[in-house]
Amino acid sequence: MSTDRIKRAIRLGWDEMSASYQATTRISLHDVHYAPLCPGERELNIIGEVRGKRTLELACGAAQNSIALAKCGARPTALDMSPRQLAHAKTLIARESAPVDLLQSDMERLTMFTDGCFDLVISCFGLEFLPNPDACLRECFRVLKDDGLLVISTVHPLTAFEWDADAKALWVTDYFNPPIEVWEEPTDSAEQKGLTFFRGFQEIFNLLVSAGFQVERIVEPAPYDAQSASETDGKKTPYGGAYWESDRERLSKVPFAIVYKARKPA
Ligand SMILES: C[S@@+](CC[C@H](N)C(=O)[O-])C[C@H]1O[C@@H](n2cnc3c(N)ncnc32)[C@H](O)[C@@H]1O
């Protein structure tokens, strides 16, 4: 299976889904988000101080995380491979007057950046679309300064499995061989559909270590308390909206995302 064909299908799929994703997901421009209905950076404190730092966001979508970082004094660059997602980013960046550099690129190939030019690389919900995450993580290591930080939020491995709404339980059919999700979204690429890859902790941890990183922290964010969610906490999360609220029961029992915080040794 050609990875370029898979990535092309994923790009076309995101072009297709971009308008509805941006309309049904409410994403903050003031706090970095990591997971649906969950607290963001302000509460989780994964990144820390960013003032004056050069940051790179991979799979930025509409670049809300980079805009939030810019509001905290960072100097962000954000990239994505979907032109439609980037069009949303361009609009938001102009509206917010945020100093974010945008570019269209594949996050597995960061050849436009010199070695050691970023203090922080961040990505939220991008890694799961990569046929070759190893290439991306090695590029992240290369473009980071010594002591630089990589923060990646990606789908939790349990997200691969079906939620039984009646039983209020997850059907974990085979943890060691999670299914690859084949997208239903139409693309003009008949020969190849978009794919989502679910990867276990062991695989991602070992890829990070073999790229040279030291893993400092793993976070499995939990949603704000569902009891009070609709009144107050629903407004506090930097990543929510109607689409995610309809899945709240599952999300409050099974983590949707896992965040890896890793450092390039000094
Ligand atoms: C779920 S969206 C996340 C967007 C944004 N990070 C957010 O949290 O809203 C996934 C994004 O990954 C992008 N993407 C997928 N594969 C990519 C690749 N190889 N290089 C760059 N971007 C990619 C898609 O175009 C899409 O915008």
The ligand as an ORCA input file, in Angstrom:
! r2SCAN-3c Opt
* xyz 0 1
  C      -8.650     16.120     13.757
  S      -7.890     17.350     12.764
  C      -7.024     18.190     14.048
  C      -6.796     19.613     13.718
  C      -6.333     20.449     14.913
  N      -5.068     19.987     15.415
  C      -7.376     20.440     15.988
  O      -7.104     19.949     17.087
  O      -8.497     20.921     15.728
  C      -6.621     16.434     11.935
  C      -5.750     17.283     11.021
  O      -4.604     16.521     10.634
  C      -4.233     16.943      9.350
  N      -3.285     15.950      8.802
  C      -3.497     14.642      8.618
  N      -2.391     14.055      8.116
  C      -1.447     15.030      7.998
  C      -0.096     15.057      7.538
  N       0.522     13.949      7.088
  N       0.568     16.230      7.556
  C      -0.047     17.375      7.971
  N      -1.327     17.406      8.414
  C      -2.022     16.249      8.430
  C      -5.556     17.039      8.637
  O      -5.477     17.779      7.451
  C      -6.422     17.680      9.713
  O      -6.433     19.077      9.610
*
